[in-house]
């Protein structure tokens, strides 16, 4: 009986792990008038509140996990 419960636990755990998807949000932050790269601009994703700052080229990259239920 305990082996059956353990097997069901492992099956549910693997299903939960497969329900996660990793996405990458990336781009450049530039001034709307001059087109110059904005260094150190704060960028964040509103759902998970993960964020970062743009580098010397205005580039940013945020990695988020999407959970499916």
N, C-alpha and C positions, 0 to 999 in steps of 0.2 A: 504494500500500500504506500509506503514512504517513497519507493522508487517511482511509482506512478505520479505522486504529487511533485517530486523533484523534476521528472520529465516534463510535466505540464508547466512548471515554473520556467524551465529553460526554453520551452517553446514560446511562452508569452514574452520572455525577455528578448529573444531574437526577433520577434515580431515588433516589439517596441523600438529596437535598435534600427530595424529596417524602415521604420516610419519617419526617420529623420532625414532631412535633405539639407545639404550645405549649399548656400548660394554666396556669391561674391558680388558686392556692389562696388563699382569703381568708376572713376571719371576724373575730370579736371575742373577746377574752380578758377574762373577767370572774371575779370572786371567786364561788366556789360558794355562799357563805353570804349575803353582802350583795348580790351582783349588781352591785357597783361595777366599773367598767372598770379593768383593770390596765395602768398606764402603764409602758412600757419592758420589757414581758415579752418574753423571747426565744422565738421560734418558729422551728422548722426542719423541713425535709422530710428524712426519714431516708435515702431512697434516693440523692439527689444531694447531700445535706448543705448545700443552700442554705437560708439563713435570713434573718430580719429581726427587728426589734423592733416592738412595738405602739406606736401613737401615743397622743396624749392622750385619745382616745376608746376605746382598747383595740383599735383596728382594725389588722389586718395583711394584707399581700398579698405572695405569693411567686409569681414566674413561673418555670416549669420547662419544659424540653424533654423530650419523651418520644421515644425512638428505637425504631422498629420494625425488626426484622430479618427 
